[in-house]
Structure formats: structure tokens, C-alpha cells
Amino acid sequence: MRGTLAGRITLVCLAVAGVAVIVAGLVASRLIRTTADNVLQTSLAAQADVVASQLDETGIGNRLGVGKVADVVRGQGISVVVRRAGGQALGDAVAVQAAGKLGLAADHSGRVTVAGSQYLVETRVVGTRGAAFALVLPARNVEATQRALVRNILLALGIGLLVAALAGFVSGRLLGRPLRRAALAAGSLRAGRRDVRVPVQGPREVAEVAGSLNSLADALAVSEARQREFLLSVSHELRTPLTAVTGFAEAIADGVATGPDAVRAGQTIQREAQRLERLVTDLLELARLGADEFRLDVAPVDLGALVRDCAEVWQLRCAREDVRLSVSAPATPVPVLADARRLRQVVDGLAENALRVTPSGAPMVFSLSVSASSASASSASLAVRDGGPGLAPEDYPVAFERGVLNARYRDRRPVGSGIGLALVHALVTRMGGTLTAGPAPEGGAAFTLTFPLHSAARRGR
């Protein structure tokens, strides 16, 4: 099972504190050992200086005097070795041996080893006849002091570990609280609620998570609202042809429509069925565009030749509607990388939208131009313009959103399925081009698709 954030932060704090404790313990043990040796050696030297200041050759020679001094220092675990003038060193055998190793001929301070044990030794010469004494302290007294210091330090470090664990647990709980709120909000979003919001507070990273979750909730609400609006629009578009198909089919089935009327009814049914087929096809194409299995056969295409081929077809349709179609295209090839079939679908879709809203006697234009933005980058732009009523300025930025223009204009002018512009925009984008909308000089709307020139791309590489 996954651990909690509080548990992980607690473990991290313990790990960091543990490493700090180990490092501090190793450093402290070394410092304690060195410091304890120095402190005890200094203390022993100071006591030796005090004893030496109170003795002279007479005191060294007086057993009673030496005994009193020895009693004072022996109470601290220190052995006294005395050497009278011209005599031998007297005292505990091990202490005499330790003092002899360091030497009683002069003042000395040091550490010696006797029979595997270490001793701190301080020697002092008294008078001028060679009398001397030595103070000998077993090193185990130093080790006892070190162990006491280490125990105290370990206790302090243990308390530090406990405080670190407590601080990590509390910090984890405090940091995890806004994340738990975000998780609950995400669960509510998954359950279908869109009104949940998370307070944007806490550390910056946690606040960013909360802000992103709130933005996701807003985006989901907007997306679902658009989906509902789109479904309503599609339902409206489906209802009209279905009603016509049902009505005329019933007329034929009941024998009401016979002869020429039956022919007209059949033609109407055929026309509305084709309209339904186009709508369903657009829906399927738009759905496939968002899937990974959608494939394009991209190859060099002469955009100028494609525009002229389209113009031949649309000249006849425009003539039937009394619309003047004009074509402006360079005589030289305009090569672009695109799927020729899909590119023709895009131009036909834009032309159909333009012809639908262009009144009799008004113009419709196919305009192809080539522009060079730099020495190695050129592009081709094809604009499909019309002399219709155009769009409101605020409608151009949303012209390629599904169903938006259909919902706004279906009660005022002829409209399509509501997804044609969204489909052509998705196709152009998938082919590496751009599609923009804006006002046309002819008074209507202009839809302009732009592709990089294929020859300019080769030179750039």
C-alpha cells in the first residue's frame, strides 16, 4: 500500500535527523576524547604546579609533609611518586614505573603506557638537589568522563530525533490537509459535480494544485455546456430532414402522393436523406479527427491547380444562384504539402458556406496569393470570400467552434449543420496549415487558409 504524505515526511525528517545524529556523534566522540584528555592533562598539570609551590627540599624529605600532600590528591584518584635528593623514587609500583618512563629529571607532561594501560603523568623538580615528585592519573578515569559526556550527548541527540519525528508528522498532516481536500474535490468532479472548488492556500506547489483543479472544473463546465449546446443544434438539424422524410414517405405509403407528386416526394426524400448523410459524415469525420487512427496522405499539391479545378465546378453552381464567382490565382505552380483530397474537401466546404449566404447578384471570390515572410520562408494563402451579410465582430474568434454560429444565426439566415467550419478547421490544422476568419472587402466574411510553400521548406532544410 502507498504510504501517506505525513508518514513519508516523518520518515524523511527522521532520516535527515538520523544522518545528522550519526555525523554529530562521530564528530563529537572524537572531540570529546581529545577535549577530555586535554582538560584532565591541564587539570593534572595545575595540581602539580600547586603541590610544587607548597613543597621544597625540606618538605620532600619530610615524610609527614609528603603524606599530607599525597592524601589530598589521592582522594581524586591520583597517585604520588616522590624522589628525595640522592634517593630512589617511592610510591605505588605502577605509578613509579609510569613516572620513570616519562622521567623525573625535569618537568614533564605526557601520556605513557604501562602493562597495557595508559596513564597521564606530570613530573616536577623541587629545589636544586634533584628532589622531584610525579602525579600519575590512570587514563580509565578519562574514559569514564568521556563515557559520561557521550551518554549526555546521545540523550540530547535522541531527544532531537523524537522532536524531528514529531515535527515531520505535524508538517505532513498540515501539508496533506489541502491535498486531501483536492482529492475529495476531484472525486466530486468524477461523480459529476461541477460546482466544487478548492481553497487556493498553503505552500505554492499545493496552491498551484488547487488552482489547477479549479481551472479543470471550470473547463469541464464550459466543455459540457458546449457539448449540450452542440447536441441541441445537431438534434435541431436532424429533426427537419427527418420530418420531411417521414411526411413524404407516409404520403407515398398511404397513396396520397401519386404520379408527379410521388416523383417530387421521392426527390425530396432523396435530397433530405443526402443532407442527413452529409451531417452524419461530418460528425464521423470530426470524431475521427480527434483520434489517433486518423491518417492523411500528405504529398506536394499545386494549390493553384486545385483552386482552378474547384472554380470550374463552383462556376456552374454559382451561375444557378445568380452569384458572380471570380478567381484570382498565380499562373505558376504553388506547391504545398497537404492531402489533396482533404484540401479539396476544405475548399468545397468553405465555398458551400459562402454560397449559402450570398444573395443573388453578389460576388464570391477565390483568391490565392503567395507571400514571403523572410528569405527562406514563404507561404501560400487561399481566401474564400463572399458578399453576404457577414458576421458580427465578436463571432469571428468563435467561428470554428462547433455549433456556435448555427445557434446564433439559424433563425435569421440559411445555416449548415453547425459542424462544417469546425471540421475544415480541424482538417487544415492536422495538415499543418492555419485557418482564420475575418471580414471580406466584398461585405461578407472571408475564410483564409495558409500553408508553407513546399519549395521554401526544402530550401530552409
C-alpha positions, 0 to 999 in steps of 0.5 A: 500500500502507498504510504501517506504524505505525513508518514513519508515526511516523518520518515524523511525528517527522521532520516535527515535527523538520523544522518545528522545524529550519526555525523554529530556523534562521530564528530563529537566522540572524537572531540570529546576524547581529545577535549577530555584528555586535554582538560584532565592533562591541564587539570593534572598539570595545575595540581602539580604546579600547586603541590610544587609551590607548597613543597621544597627540599625540606618538605620532600624529605619530610615524610609527614609533609609528603603524606599530607600532600599525597592524601589530598590528591589521592582522594581524586584518584591520583597517585604520588611518586616522590624522589628525595635528593640522592634517593630512589623514587617511592610510591605505588609500583605502577605509578613509579614505573609510569613516572620513570618512563616519562622521567623525573629529571625535569618537568614533564607532561605526557601520556605513557603506557604501562602493562597495557594501560595508559596513564597521564603523568606530570613530573616536577623538580623541587629545589636544586638537589634533584628532589622531584615528585610525579602525579600519575592519573590512570587514563580509565578515569578519562574514559569514564568522563568521556563515557559520561559526556557521550551518554549526555550527548546521545540523550540530547541527540535522541531527544532531537530525533523524537522532536524531528519525528514529531515535527515531520508528522505535524508538517505532513498532516498540515501539508496533506490537509489541502491535498486531501481536500483536492482529492475529495474535490476531484472525486466530486468532479468524477461523480459529476459535480461541477460546482466544487472548488478548492481553497487556493492556500498553503505552500505554492506547489499545493496552491498551484494544485488547487488552482489547477483543479479549479481551472479543470472544473471550470473547463469541464463546465464550459466543455459540457455546456458546449457539448449540450449546446452542440447536441441541441443544434445537431438534434435541431438539424436532424429533426427537419430532414427527418420530418420531411422524410417521414411526411413524404414517405407516409404520403407515398405509403398511404397513396396520397402522393401519386404520379408527379407528386410521388416523383417530387416526394421521392426527390425530396426524400432523396435530397433530405436523406443526402443532407442527413448523410452529409451531417452524419459524415461530418460528425464521423469525420470530426470524431475521427479527427480527434483520434489517433487512427486518423491518417492523411496522405500528405504529398506536394499539391499545386494549390493553384491547380486545385483552386482552378479545378474547384472554380470550374465546378463552383462556376456552374453552381454559382451561375444557378444562384445568380452569384458572380464567382471570380478567381484570382490565382498565380499562373505558376505552380504553388506547391504545398504539402497537404492531402489533396483530397482533404484540401479539396474537401476544405475548399468545397466546404468553405465555398458551400458556406459562402454560397449559402449566404450570398444573395443573388447578384453578389460576388464570391471570390477565390483568391490565392496569393503567395507571400514571403515572410523572410528569405527562406520562408514563404507561404501560400494563402487561399481566401474564400470570400463572399458578399453576404451579410457577414458576421458580427465582430465578436463571432469571428474568434468563435467561428470554428467552434462547433455549433456556435454560429448555427445557434446564433444565426439559424433563425435569421439566415440559411445555416449548415449543420453547425459542424462544417467550419469546425471540421475544415478547421480541424482538417487544415490544422492536422495538415499543418496549415492555419485557418482564420476568419475575418471580414471580406472587402466584398461585405461578407466574411472571408475564410483564409487558409495558409500553408508553407510553400513546399519549395521554401521548406526544402530550401530552409532544410 
